[in-house]
């Protein structure tokens, strides 16, 4: 019996725990505007697949359990959590009638200014704060089109408070009859370069460079909001499957524990 077998079962249990946490987060955000569901990705590591055919590793150290496993090629087999994949498929559009509600119909992200820098979001449930700024529900200023390298403060939207603010389907922002500019809408070609950073926002991963460009022809829906792309039925089904697999790994761990107990207390105590 190998303790490696216990580790294999344990790594499977930990992987399913991570998957259950991810599914639970998806379910919790089923009603979050513009939320994109996450999915855990897993890989398996098998030493035998890492070795060339017909290669036997002869240990050059005193005999040990570790060197034996290296020779038989069955030492390392476990589940590895390789990361989180975000599904950017568009959610359905829900009519709200809000003058400042804006949904992106197609590819693209809004630009918002946060204490951590400029970030991207699909959530278009905007409002006006006490300073007359157009902001997200978390109070982050929404940015207008302009030089992406300039100070974000120069691209914020400020209303006078003397007229009715309005945003058109083309992303044009009006303070009454006065046009203030166009909402900045950016398209990211390599979506795998984005990571979630909270508040339903995205930033570029530190080790990657995003392929970002301005959306030439914005396709926006004023008075609509994009709903979450989480399918509650599918999530619940995956949750049940993950829980069953987790229970199976627990049984395997218990079986290895029982075998270890017999090996120590029964086999080990046999008198010849």
C-alpha positions as CSV (number, residue, x, y, z in Angstrom):
1,X,0.0,0.0,0.0
2,X,1.3,3.5,-0.8
3,X,0.8,6.7,1.0
4,X,0.8,8.2,-2.5
5,X,-2.6,6.7,-3.0
6,X,-4.0,8.6,0.0
7,X,-2.5,11.8,-1.5
8,X,-4.2,11.1,-4.8
9,X,-7.5,10.8,-3.2
10,X,-6.9,13.8,-1.0
11,X,-5.9,16.0,-4.0
12,X,-9.2,14.9,-5.6
13,X,-11.1,15.9,-2.6
14,X,-9.4,19.3,-2.4
15,X,-10.1,19.8,-6.2
16,X,-13.8,19.1,-5.7
17,X,-13.9,21.5,-2.7
18,X,-12.5,24.3,-4.9
19,X,-15.0,23.4,-7.6
20,X,-17.9,23.6,-5.1
21,X,-16.7,27.0,-3.9
22,X,-16.6,28.3,-7.4
23,X,-20.1,27.0,-8.2
24,X,-21.4,28.5,-5.0
25,X,-20.0,31.9,-6.0
26,X,-21.7,31.5,-9.4
27,X,-25.1,30.8,-7.7
28,X,-24.7,33.7,-5.3
29,X,-24.2,36.0,-8.3
30,X,-27.1,34.7,-10.4
31,X,-28.8,38.1,-10.1
32,X,-25.7,40.3,-10.4
33,X,-25.8,42.6,-13.4
34,X,-23.3,41.6,-16.0
35,X,-21.7,38.8,-13.9
36,X,-19.8,36.1,-15.8
37,X,-19.7,32.6,-14.5
38,X,-16.4,30.9,-13.5
39,X,-15.4,27.4,-13.9
40,X,-12.4,25.5,-12.4
41,X,-10.0,23.8,-14.7
42,X,-8.2,20.7,-13.5
43,X,-5.3,18.6,-14.8
44,X,-3.9,15.3,-13.7
45,X,-0.2,14.5,-13.2
46,X,1.0,11.0,-13.9
47,X,4.7,10.3,-13.5
48,X,4.5,7.4,-16.0
49,X,3.4,9.9,-18.7
50,X,6.4,12.1,-17.9
51,X,8.9,9.3,-18.6
52,X,10.2,8.1,-21.9
53,X,9.1,4.6,-22.9
54,X,11.3,1.7,-21.7
55,X,13.2,3.9,-19.3
56,X,13.9,2.5,-15.8
57,X,15.3,4.9,-13.3
58,X,17.9,3.0,-11.2
59,X,18.3,4.7,-7.8
60,X,21.8,5.9,-7.0
61,X,20.9,6.4,-3.3
62,X,20.4,3.9,-0.5
63,X,17.2,1.9,-0.9
64,X,14.2,3.8,0.2
65,X,10.4,4.0,-0.4
66,X,10.9,7.1,-2.5
67,X,13.5,5.4,-4.8
68,X,11.2,2.4,-5.2
69,X,8.4,4.6,-6.4
70,X,10.7,6.3,-8.9
71,X,11.5,2.8,-10.4
72,X,8.0,1.5,-10.8
73,X,6.7,4.7,-12.3
74,X,3.6,4.9,-10.1
75,X,4.8,7.4,-7.6
76,X,3.1,10.6,-8.5
77,X,-0.6,10.7,-9.6
78,X,-2.8,13.5,-8.4
79,X,-5.3,16.1,-9.4
80,X,-3.9,19.6,-10.0
81,X,-6.1,22.8,-9.9
82,X,-4.8,24.6,-13.0
83,X,-6.8,27.8,-12.7
84,X,-10.2,29.4,-13.1
85,X,-11.8,30.0,-16.5
86,X,-14.3,32.8,-16.9
87,X,-17.1,32.3,-19.4
88,X,-17.6,35.7,-21.1
89,X,-20.7,34.6,-23.0
90,X,-23.2,37.4,-23.0
91,X,-26.2,37.3,-20.6
92,X,-29.7,38.2,-21.7
93,X,-30.8,41.9,-21.7
94,X,-33.5,43.0,-19.3
95,X,-35.5,46.2,-19.8
96,X,-35.4,48.6,-16.9
97,X,-36.3,51.9,-18.4
98,X,-33.6,53.6,-16.4
99,X,-32.2,56.7,-18.1
100,X,-28.7,55.8,-16.9
101,X,-28.9,52.1,-17.4
102,X,-26.8,50.8,-20.3
103,X,-26.3,47.3,-21.6
104,X,-23.6,46.2,-24.1
105,X,-25.1,44.1,-26.8
106,X,-22.0,42.3,-28.1
107,X,-18.3,42.5,-27.2
108,X,-16.9,45.3,-25.1
109,X,-16.3,46.6,-21.6
110,X,-17.0,50.0,-19.9
111,X,-14.0,51.8,-18.4
112,X,-14.2,52.8,-14.8
113,X,-11.7,54.6,-12.5
114,X,-11.0,52.9,-9.2
115,X,-8.4,53.5,-6.4
116,X,-6.5,50.6,-7.9
117,X,-6.4,52.2,-11.4
118,X,-8.6,51.9,-14.5
119,X,-10.6,48.7,-14.7
120,X,-13.2,47.2,-17.0
121,X,-16.7,46.1,-16.3
122,X,-19.8,44.9,-18.1
123,X,-22.1,46.2,-15.4
124,X,-24.0,49.2,-16.7
125,X,-26.3,50.1,-13.9
126,X,-24.9,53.6,-13.5
127,X,-26.1,56.5,-11.3
128,X,-25.1,60.0,-10.3
129,X,-23.3,60.6,-7.0
130,X,-23.4,63.6,-4.7
131,X,-20.7,65.3,-6.7
132,X,-22.6,65.0,-10.0
133,X,-20.4,62.3,-11.3
134,X,-21.6,59.3,-13.3
135,X,-20.5,56.3,-11.3
136,X,-21.1,52.6,-11.0
137,X,-23.1,51.1,-8.1
138,X,-19.9,50.8,-6.2
139,X,-19.1,54.5,-6.7
140,X,-16.4,54.2,-9.3
141,X,-16.4,57.0,-11.9
142,X,-17.4,56.0,-15.4
143,X,-15.0,57.2,-18.1
144,X,-15.5,58.9,-21.5
145,X,-13.6,58.2,-24.7
146,X,-10.2,59.8,-24.9
147,X,-6.5,59.2,-24.6
148,X,-6.0,55.9,-22.7
149,X,-2.7,57.1,-21.3
150,X,-4.1,60.4,-19.9
151,X,-5.1,61.0,-16.3
152,X,-8.5,59.2,-15.8
153,X,-9.7,62.2,-13.9
154,X,-9.8,64.2,-17.1
155,X,-12.3,61.7,-18.6
156,X,-14.9,61.4,-15.9
157,X,-18.5,62.5,-16.4
158,X,-19.7,65.5,-14.4
159,X,-23.3,66.7,-14.7
160,X,-24.3,70.2,-13.8
161,X,-27.4,69.1,-11.8
162,X,-29.4,71.8,-13.7
163,X,-30.7,69.4,-16.4
164,X,-31.8,65.8,-16.9
165,X,-28.8,63.5,-17.6
166,X,-29.2,61.1,-20.4
167,X,-27.2,58.4,-22.3
168,X,-28.1,57.4,-25.8
169,X,-27.9,54.0,-27.5
170,X,-24.7,55.2,-29.2
171,X,-23.1,55.9,-25.8
172,X,-23.5,59.7,-26.1
173,X,-23.7,61.4,-22.7
174,X,-26.0,64.4,-22.4
175,X,-26.5,67.0,-19.7
176,X,-29.8,68.2,-20.9
177,X,-29.1,69.3,-24.4
178,X,-25.4,69.6,-23.9
179,X,-23.3,66.7,-25.1
180,X,-20.5,65.8,-22.7
181,X,-18.9,63.1,-24.7
182,X,-19.1,59.4,-25.5
183,X,-18.9,56.5,-23.0
184,X,-15.6,54.7,-23.4
185,X,-16.2,51.2,-24.7
186,X,-13.1,48.9,-25.2
187,X,-12.8,45.5,-26.8
188,X,-10.3,42.9,-25.5
189,X,-9.3,40.3,-28.1
190,X,-7.5,38.0,-25.7
191,X,-10.0,37.6,-22.9
192,X,-7.8,35.1,-21.1
193,X,-5.6,38.1,-20.2
194,X,-8.3,39.5,-17.9
195,X,-8.8,38.6,-14.2
196,X,-11.6,39.4,-11.8
197,X,-10.7,41.9,-9.2
198,X,-13.9,42.4,-7.2
199,X,-16.9,44.7,-7.6
200,X,-17.7,42.9,-10.9
201,X,-14.6,44.5,-12.4
202,X,-11.7,43.2,-14.5
203,X,-8.0,44.1,-14.8
204,X,-5.2,42.7,-16.9
205,X,-3.2,39.8,-15.4
206,X,0.3,40.9,-14.2
207,X,2.1,38.4,-16.4
208,X,0.1,39.2,-19.6
209,X,-0.6,42.0,-22.0
210,X,-4.1,42.6,-23.1
211,X,-4.9,43.3,-26.8
212,X,-7.2,46.3,-26.2
213,X,-8.8,48.5,-28.8
214,X,-11.6,51.0,-29.0
215,X,-15.0,49.6,-30.1
216,X,-15.5,51.5,-33.4
217,X,-19.3,51.1,-33.6
218,X,-20.8,50.8,-30.1
219,X,-23.9,48.6,-29.9
220,X,-25.5,49.7,-26.6
221,X,-29.1,49.5,-25.3
222,X,-30.1,52.4,-23.2
223,X,-32.7,51.5,-20.6
224,X,-31.5,47.9,-20.4
225,X,-29.2,45.9,-18.2
226,X,-27.3,42.7,-19.0
227,X,-28.2,39.9,-16.7
228,X,-25.8,37.3,-15.3
229,X,-24.9,34.4,-17.7
230,X,-25.3,31.9,-14.8
231,X,-27.8,29.1,-15.5
232,X,-29.0,28.1,-12.1
233,X,-30.2,24.7,-13.2
234,X,-26.8,23.8,-14.7
235,X,-25.0,25.1,-11.6
236,X,-27.1,23.1,-9.3
237,X,-26.5,20.0,-11.4
238,X,-22.8,20.5,-11.3
239,X,-22.9,21.1,-7.6
240,X,-24.6,17.8,-7.0
241,X,-22.1,16.0,-9.2
242,X,-19.1,17.7,-7.4
243,X,-20.5,16.7,-4.0
244,X,-20.9,13.1,-5.1
245,X,-17.3,13.0,-6.4
246,X,-16.2,14.5,-3.1
247,X,-18.0,11.9,-1.1
248,X,-16.3,9.2,-3.3
249,X,-12.9,10.6,-2.5
250,X,-13.7,10.6,1.2
251,X,-14.6,7.0,1.0
252,X,-11.3,6.3,-0.7
253,X,-9.4,8.1,2.0
254,X,-11.2,6.1,4.7
255,X,-10.4,2.9,2.9
256,X,-6.7,3.8,2.8
257,X,-6.8,4.7,6.4
258,X,-8.4,1.3,7.3
259,X,-5.7,-0.5,5.3
260,X,-3.0,1.4,7.0
261,X,-4.5,0.5,10.4
262,X,-4.5,-3.2,9.5
263,X,-0.9,-3.0,8.2
264,X,0.3,-1.4,11.4
265,X,-1.8,-3.2,14.0
266,X,-2.4,-6.6,12.4
267,X,0.3,-7.4,9.9
268,X,3.0,-5.5,11.9
269,X,2.1,-7.4,15.1
270,X,2.1,-10.9,13.6
271,X,4.7,-13.1,15.4
272,X,6.6,-15.6,13.2
